[in-house]
Structure formats: C-alpha cells, structure tokens
Amino acid sequence: MTLALRDAGPADIADITAIYAHHVLTGAGTFEEEPPDVAEMAARMAKVQGAGCAWLVAEDEAGRILGFGYFSQYRDRSAYRYCAEDSVYVRNDIRGQGVGKALVAELLARAEARGFRQMIAVIGDSENVGSIGLHLSLGFRQAGILKAAGMKFGRWLDVVQMQRPLGEGDRSLPA
C-alpha cells in the first residue's frame, strides 16, 4: 500500500468524523461515548491547527483517508508549553498495517520541530495492545497507569500513560 501523509483540511472532515465515530462506538481507545458531529470535529481541528500544532491525515494512492492523527499541547497551563500529547485513529479495516505508526512518527517529528521536548500518549484501556505496542515501537515508555479511570461498555477502563522525549528532552533547558 502506498501511503501519503499530509496536513488535514476541511475536505477531510467527513472521513475523519466517520473514522472517529467508529472508535467512539466500538472501542475503548477514546472515552467519548457519543460521536461528535462534523461541525464539532471541524472545530477541534481548527483549534489544534490554530495553535500551530499538526493535524494530519494518511491517504492511499486513490486519495482515500485511512486514518488521522494530531498533537497539541498536553494541557493548557503555561508550564506544559514544551509537552505535547498525540492522538491517532485508523480506519478499522486497515489497522495493523503501519498507518498509525507512520502518523505518530510524523507527529513526533513535527512536534520536535515546533520546539516540544516531551510527547505524551494517553491510551484508553490497558488492553489496547495495538496502541501500546505502536508507541513502544517508536521509543515511548510507560509512565503510569490510572486504574479504573473510566467506565465504558459496562466495564472499568484503565488509562495507560506513555512518554517519549523529543530532541534534547530534559537534558537541557529550552532557549
């Protein structure tokens, strides 16, 4: 499969919304329980891109959207200004084929270029071996587990927190 990564735009919102809705309705990777509509997803993308962060899509040679990912500042408080969080969602029928890994790798590069020093992954469900393995393969390490932090599909869900330094990480202070 030929894969192209690019910045997402307004024409991609319907596909992004559909991919995310599937994950909301069938998976524990996100703790949302009601899928957001197209307008809400467009607003989320505009907020991320408006802050100078990346929102990407992966598409195949026919121009079909296979997945999306983005990073933004981990939390709004100023002390987190060098710490980003990634999110990635892949179409269910092509999971495990490297699309998510390609998206996260590009997000890492873009976040580092933007001056971030740490990337955090907040992974819903400690049984989400795909996302955990993907992040491990890109140099993330487990930073902690929040036990029974969420309730979805009638069961308690853990949150796995993973972290990866970017660039100098904490070896130096930012200029």
Secondary structure, DSSP 4 states (H G I P E B T S, - for coil): ---EEEE--GGGHHHHHHHHHHHHHH-SSS---S---HHHHHHHHHHHHHTT--EEEEE-TT--EEEEEEEEESSSSGGGTTEEEEEEEE-GGGTTSSHHHHHHHHHHHHHHHTT--EEEEEEE-TT-HHHHHHHHHTT-EEEEEEEEEEEETTEEEEEEEEEEE-TTTTSS---
